[in-house]
Amino acid sequence: MSNRAKISASIHTNVLNLIINSDKPVSTLEICARINRAWHSVQNHCLKLQIEGKITGFKVGNMNLWVKASKK
């Protein structure tokens, strides 16, 4: 696995863990601050996780908020 792939997997895991362990919706900016990564990288990983069905995203004003996906 290349270094870039390892970093990507790390971001993916960190974002998912942070959202799952949060009691309230988490903004992309909050995630960036907590895991020390760029906004664009975090946003892309959140969108990938949403496509995978692991998290749900919604927009409030200008903020993207993320929560753990509910089981149907």
C-alpha positions as CSV (number, residue, x, y, z in Angstrom):
1,M,0.0,0.0,0.0
2,S,1.4,3.4,-1.0
3,N,1.9,6.2,1.5
4,R,-1.0,8.2,-0.1
5,A,-3.3,5.2,0.3
6,K,-2.3,4.8,4.0
7,I,-3.1,8.5,4.6
8,S,-6.4,8.2,2.9
9,A,-7.4,5.1,4.9
10,S,-6.3,6.9,8.1
11,I,-8.5,10.0,7.3
12,H,-11.4,7.7,6.3
13,T,-11.2,5.8,9.6
14,N,-10.7,8.9,11.8
15,V,-13.6,10.7,10.2
16,L,-15.9,7.8,10.7
17,N,-14.9,7.2,14.3
18,L,-15.3,10.9,15.2
19,I,-18.8,11.0,13.7
20,I,-20.0,7.7,15.2
21,N,-18.7,8.7,18.7
22,S,-20.4,12.1,18.6
23,D,-23.7,12.7,20.3
24,K,-24.6,15.7,18.1
25,P,-24.1,16.5,14.4
26,V,-20.5,17.4,13.5
27,S,-19.5,20.0,10.9
28,T,-16.8,19.4,8.3
29,L,-14.8,22.2,9.9
30,E,-15.0,20.6,13.4
31,I,-13.8,17.4,12.0
32,C,-10.9,19.2,10.3
33,A,-9.8,20.8,13.5
34,R,-10.0,17.6,15.5
35,I,-8.1,15.4,13.1
36,N,-5.8,18.1,11.7
37,R,-6.6,17.6,8.0
38,A,-7.6,20.0,5.2
39,W,-11.3,20.8,4.8
40,H,-11.5,19.5,1.2
41,S,-10.0,16.1,2.1
42,V,-12.4,15.7,5.0
43,Q,-15.4,16.8,2.9
44,N,-14.5,14.2,0.2
45,H,-14.2,11.4,2.8
46,C,-17.5,12.4,4.3
47,L,-19.2,12.2,0.9
48,K,-17.6,8.8,0.3
49,L,-18.9,7.6,3.7
50,Q,-22.3,9.0,2.8
51,I,-22.3,7.0,-0.5
52,E,-21.3,3.9,1.5
53,G,-24.4,4.5,3.8
54,K,-22.3,4.8,7.0
55,I,-23.1,8.5,7.7
56,T,-25.8,11.0,6.7
57,G,-25.2,14.6,5.8
58,F,-27.4,17.6,5.8
59,K,-26.9,21.3,5.3
60,V,-27.7,24.1,7.7
61,G,-27.1,27.5,6.3
62,N,-23.5,27.3,4.9
63,M,-22.4,24.4,7.0
64,N,-22.3,20.7,6.2
65,L,-23.3,18.6,9.2
66,W,-22.7,14.9,9.5
67,V,-24.3,12.2,11.7
68,K,-24.2,8.4,12.0
69,A,-26.6,6.8,9.6
70,S,-29.7,5.3,11.2
71,K,-30.5,1.7,10.6
72,K,-33.7,1.1,8.6
